[in-house]
């Protein structure tokens, strides 16, 4: 199993948690590792949670997020 495939029981992956806690530098690295931007089981997304928590730098990173 790779970091791209790991999710918890709610469907949250490493990218989601990095967005939740405002770690934009980790989000950039996860993009390089091709971690997918996917909604959770309840339909929330990384961008949604970053906006809700006021992580403006994270929002800026997601504007250019690429799964290479």
C-alpha positions as CSV (number, residue, x, y, z in Angstrom):
1,X,0.0,0.0,0.0
2,X,1.3,3.4,-0.9
3,X,0.7,6.9,0.6
4,X,-1.7,7.5,-2.3
5,X,-4.0,4.7,-1.2
6,X,-4.1,5.2,2.6
7,X,-7.3,6.5,4.1
8,X,-8.8,6.3,7.6
9,X,-12.3,5.0,8.3
10,X,-13.9,8.3,7.4
11,X,-12.2,8.4,4.0
12,X,-9.7,11.1,5.0
13,X,-6.2,10.8,3.4
14,X,-2.9,12.6,4.3
15,X,-3.9,15.4,2.0
16,X,-7.1,16.1,3.9
17,X,-5.3,16.1,7.3
18,X,-2.6,18.5,6.0
19,X,-5.4,20.8,4.8
20,X,-7.2,20.6,8.1
21,X,-4.1,21.6,10.1
22,X,-2.9,24.2,7.5
23,X,0.3,22.6,6.5
24,X,0.7,24.0,3.0
25,X,4.3,22.8,2.6
26,X,3.1,19.2,3.2
27,X,0.3,19.6,0.7
28,X,2.9,20.6,-1.9
29,X,5.0,17.5,-1.2
30,X,1.9,15.3,-1.3
31,X,1.2,16.7,-4.8
32,X,4.7,15.6,-5.8
33,X,3.8,12.1,-4.4
34,X,0.6,12.1,-6.4
35,X,-1.7,11.8,-3.4
36,X,-5.2,12.3,-5.0
37,X,-7.5,15.1,-4.1
38,X,-10.7,13.2,-3.3
39,X,-13.8,14.0,-1.3
40,X,-14.2,12.2,2.1
41,X,-17.0,9.7,2.7
42,X,-19.3,12.6,3.9
43,X,-18.5,14.6,0.8
44,X,-16.2,17.3,2.3
45,X,-13.1,18.2,0.4
46,X,-9.6,19.4,1.3
47,X,-10.4,22.9,-0.1
48,X,-13.7,23.0,1.8
49,X,-12.0,22.2,5.1
50,X,-9.2,24.7,4.5
51,X,-11.6,27.5,3.7
52,X,-13.8,26.6,6.8
53,X,-10.7,26.8,9.0
54,X,-9.3,30.0,7.4
55,X,-6.1,28.5,6.0
56,X,-5.6,31.0,3.2
57,X,-2.2,29.7,2.3
58,X,-3.5,26.2,1.8
59,X,-6.3,27.6,-0.4
60,X,-3.6,29.2,-2.6
61,X,-1.7,26.0,-2.8
62,X,-4.8,24.1,-4.0
63,X,-5.4,26.6,-6.7
64,X,-2.3,25.1,-8.4
65,X,-2.4,21.6,-6.9
66,X,-1.5,18.9,-9.4
67,X,-1.3,15.2,-9.2
68,X,1.6,14.7,-11.5
